[in-house]
Amino acid sequence: MSQDFFSFSRRNTAMLPLAGYRFYGLMVDHAAHLASLQLDVMTACTAFTLDQFRSLQTLAGSSACQEYLKTRESSFDRLSQRLSGDADGMASLQRDLAAEWQKITRENVISFAEAAAVRDRFDAAD
């Protein structure tokens, strides 16, 4: 019985830092995805601003002003669709992070519960 306890204890001790590694990896992946989403938002905003400046350059009369307003409206539509997609991506990313976090935590709790059960059996055998 003591041999079982010690082999189980060594295995759990070896697995203990793995949870931290998995949490760290999860957070690094999450940060990379957030940075990517922020770059996408900045790219969309920059494209919107450039479209506005290009259409302002052609502003010379009333017909050009109407064309500018149409271009501005279409630019706003493209930007809002892009930002809406990015917001959906951000929400999905947060849900995935929470689910993975819960999975890792659940596995750790089960591992510690198994270790406690083996220790209790060892204590009962003495």
C-alpha positions as YAML, in Angstrom:
chain: A
units: angstrom
residues:
- id: 1
  name: MET
  ca: [0.00, 0.00, 0.00]
- id: 2
  name: SER
  ca: [2.79, 2.43, 0.85]
- id: 3
  name: GLN
  ca: [4.46, 1.73, -2.51]
- id: 4
  name: ASP
  ca: [1.20, 2.67, -4.28]
- id: 5
  name: PHE
  ca: [0.98, 5.87, -2.31]
- id: 6
  name: PHE
  ca: [4.56, 6.89, -3.07]
- id: 7
  name: SER
  ca: [4.33, 6.11, -6.79]
- id: 8
  name: PHE
  ca: [1.03, 7.97, -7.00]
- id: 9
  name: SER
  ca: [2.48, 10.84, -4.97]
- id: 10
  name: ARG
  ca: [5.55, 11.09, -7.24]
- id: 11
  name: ARG
  ca: [3.35, 11.09, -10.33]
- id: 12
  name: ASN
  ca: [1.09, 13.84, -8.94]
- id: 13
  name: THR
  ca: [4.08, 15.88, -7.84]
- id: 14
  name: ALA
  ca: [5.50, 15.64, -11.35]
- id: 15
  name: MET
  ca: [2.15, 16.70, -12.84]
- id: 16
  name: LEU
  ca: [1.70, 19.65, -10.47]
- id: 17
  name: PRO
  ca: [3.55, 22.26, -12.59]
- id: 18
  name: LEU
  ca: [1.74, 21.11, -15.75]
- id: 19
  name: ALA
  ca: [-1.40, 22.96, -14.71]
- id: 20
  name: GLY
  ca: [0.59, 26.18, -14.41]
- id: 21
  name: TYR
  ca: [2.16, 25.58, -17.80]
- id: 22
  name: ARG
  ca: [-1.25, 25.03, -19.34]
- id: 23
  name: PHE
  ca: [-2.65, 28.18, -17.72]
- id: 24
  name: TYR
  ca: [0.37, 30.15, -18.92]
- id: 25
  name: GLY
  ca: [0.01, 28.81, -22.45]
- id: 26
  name: LEU
  ca: [-3.68, 29.59, -22.42]
- id: 27
  name: MET
  ca: [-3.03, 33.17, -21.35]
- id: 28
  name: VAL
  ca: [-0.31, 33.66, -23.98]
- id: 29
  name: ASP
  ca: [-2.63, 32.35, -26.70]
- id: 30
  name: HIS
  ca: [-5.41, 34.60, -25.44]
- id: 31
  name: ALA
  ca: [-3.11, 37.64, -25.47]
- id: 32
  name: ALA
  ca: [-2.01, 36.82, -29.02]
- id: 33
  name: HIS
  ca: [-5.62, 36.59, -30.19]
- id: 34
  name: LEU
  ca: [-6.48, 39.87, -28.46]
- id: 35
  name: ALA
  ca: [-3.53, 41.60, -30.11]
- id: 36
  name: SER
  ca: [-4.60, 40.23, -33.47]
- id: 37
  name: LEU
  ca: [-8.16, 41.51, -32.96]
- id: 38
  name: GLN
  ca: [-6.86, 44.92, -31.93]
- id: 39
  name: LEU
  ca: [-4.70, 45.08, -35.05]
- id: 40
  name: ASP
  ca: [-7.73, 44.19, -37.17]
- id: 41
  name: VAL
  ca: [-9.74, 46.99, -35.55]
- id: 42
  name: MET
  ca: [-6.92, 49.46, -36.11]
- id: 43
  name: THR
  ca: [-6.62, 48.36, -39.73]
- id: 44
  name: ALA
  ca: [-10.35, 48.87, -40.27]
- id: 45
  name: CYS
  ca: [-10.28, 52.31, -38.64]
- id: 46
  name: THR
  ca: [-7.25, 53.32, -40.68]
- id: 47
  name: ALA
  ca: [-8.92, 52.17, -43.91]
- id: 48
  name: PHE
  ca: [-12.02, 54.16, -42.94]
- id: 49
  name: THR
  ca: [-9.99, 57.29, -42.28]
- id: 50
  name: LEU
  ca: [-8.09, 56.94, -45.56]
- id: 51
  name: ASP
  ca: [-11.37, 56.53, -47.45]
- id: 52
  name: GLN
  ca: [-12.62, 59.74, -45.83]
- id: 53
  name: PHE
  ca: [-9.50, 61.67, -46.78]
- id: 54
  name: ARG
  ca: [-9.58, 60.37, -50.36]
- id: 55
  name: SER
  ca: [-13.19, 61.38, -50.79]
- id: 56
  name: LEU
  ca: [-12.47, 64.81, -49.26]
- id: 57
  name: GLN
  ca: [-9.81, 65.42, -51.88]
- id: 58
  name: THR
  ca: [-12.40, 65.25, -54.64]
- id: 59
  name: LEU
  ca: [-14.79, 67.65, -52.89]
- id: 60
  name: ALA
  ca: [-15.20, 70.60, -55.27]
- id: 61
  name: GLY
  ca: [-18.95, 71.25, -55.79]
- id: 62
  name: SER
  ca: [-22.42, 70.20, -54.71]
- id: 63
  name: SER
  ca: [-22.38, 66.98, -56.75]
- id: 64
  name: ALA
  ca: [-19.00, 66.11, -55.27]
- id: 65
  name: CYS
  ca: [-20.41, 66.84, -51.81]
- id: 66
  name: GLN
  ca: [-23.27, 64.40, -52.43]
- id: 67
  name: GLU
  ca: [-20.79, 61.81, -53.66]
- id: 68
  name: TYR
  ca: [-18.67, 62.44, -50.56]
- id: 69
  name: LEU
  ca: [-21.66, 61.81, -48.29]
- id: 70
  name: LYS
  ca: [-22.51, 58.57, -50.15]
- id: 71
  name: THR
  ca: [-18.91, 57.41, -49.87]
- id: 72
  name: ARG
  ca: [-18.89, 58.33, -46.20]
- id: 73
  name: GLU
  ca: [-22.08, 56.35, -45.58]
- id: 74
  name: SER
  ca: [-20.71, 53.27, -47.34]
- id: 75
  name: SER
  ca: [-17.46, 53.62, -45.39]
- id: 76
  name: PHE
  ca: [-19.44, 53.79, -42.14]
- id: 77
  name: ASP
  ca: [-21.35, 50.66, -43.13]
- id: 78
  name: ARG
  ca: [-18.16, 48.73, -43.91]
- id: 79
  name: LEU
  ca: [-16.56, 49.87, -40.65]
- id: 80
  name: SER
  ca: [-19.60, 48.97, -38.55]
- id: 81
  name: GLN
  ca: [-19.82, 45.51, -40.16]
- id: 82
  name: ARG
  ca: [-16.14, 44.94, -39.56]
- id: 83
  name: LEU
  ca: [-16.32, 46.07, -35.94]
- id: 84
  name: SER
  ca: [-19.42, 43.96, -35.38]
- id: 85
  name: GLY
  ca: [-17.54, 40.90, -36.64]
- id: 86
  name: ASP
  ca: [-14.59, 41.76, -34.42]
- id: 87
  name: ALA
  ca: [-16.88, 42.12, -31.40]
- id: 88
  name: ASP
  ca: [-18.36, 38.69, -32.15]
- id: 89
  name: GLY
  ca: [-14.83, 37.29, -32.40]
- id: 90
  name: MET
  ca: [-13.92, 38.88, -29.07]
- id: 91
  name: ALA
  ca: [-16.99, 37.39, -27.38]
- id: 92
  name: SER
  ca: [-16.18, 33.98, -28.83]
- id: 93
  name: LEU
  ca: [-12.59, 34.28, -27.67]
- id: 94
  name: GLN
  ca: [-13.71, 35.13, -24.13]
- id: 95
  name: ARG
  ca: [-16.13, 32.15, -24.07]
- id: 96
  name: ASP
  ca: [-13.39, 29.82, -25.28]
- id: 97
  name: LEU
  ca: [-11.00, 31.14, -22.64]
- id: 98
  name: ALA
  ca: [-13.55, 30.62, -19.86]
- id: 99
  name: ALA
  ca: [-14.36, 27.10, -21.05]
- id: 100
  name: GLU
  ca: [-10.70, 26.10, -21.26]
- id: 101
  name: TRP
  ca: [-10.00, 27.66, -17.87]
- id: 102
  name: GLN
  ca: [-12.84, 25.65, -16.31]
- id: 103
  name: LYS
  ca: [-11.62, 22.47, -17.98]
- id: 104
  name: ILE
  ca: [-8.09, 22.85, -16.60]
- id: 105
  name: THR
  ca: [-9.41, 23.74, -13.15]
- id: 106
  name: ARG
  ca: [-11.74, 20.72, -13.17]
- id: 107
  name: GLU
  ca: [-8.86, 18.41, -14.11]
- id: 108
  name: ASN
  ca: [-6.75, 19.82, -11.27]
- id: 109
  name: VAL
  ca: [-9.53, 19.34, -8.74]
- id: 110
  name: ILE
  ca: [-10.02, 15.73, -9.85]
- id: 111
  name: SER
  ca: [-6.27, 15.08, -9.62]
- id: 112
  name: PHE
  ca: [-6.08, 16.49, -6.10]
- id: 113
  name: ALA
  ca: [-9.19, 14.57, -5.06]
- id: 114
  name: GLU
  ca: [-7.57, 11.34, -6.27]
- id: 115
  name: ALA
  ca: [-4.39, 12.16, -4.35]
- id: 116
  name: ALA
  ca: [-6.41, 12.86, -1.21]
- id: 117
  name: ALA
  ca: [-8.29, 9.57, -1.59]
- id: 118
  name: VAL
  ca: [-5.01, 7.63, -1.88]
- id: 119
  name: ARG
  ca: [-3.62, 9.44, 1.15]
- id: 120
  name: ASP
  ca: [-6.78, 8.62, 3.13]
- id: 121
  name: ARG
  ca: [-6.49, 4.94, 2.18]
- id: 122
  name: PHE
  ca: [-2.85, 5.00, 3.24]
- id: 123
  name: ASP
  ca: [-3.73, 6.63, 6.55]
- id: 124
  name: ALA
  ca: [-6.52, 4.09, 7.11]
- id: 125
  name: ALA
  ca: [-4.13, 1.21, 6.42]
- id: 126
  name: ASP
  ca: [-1.81, 2.38, 9.18]
...
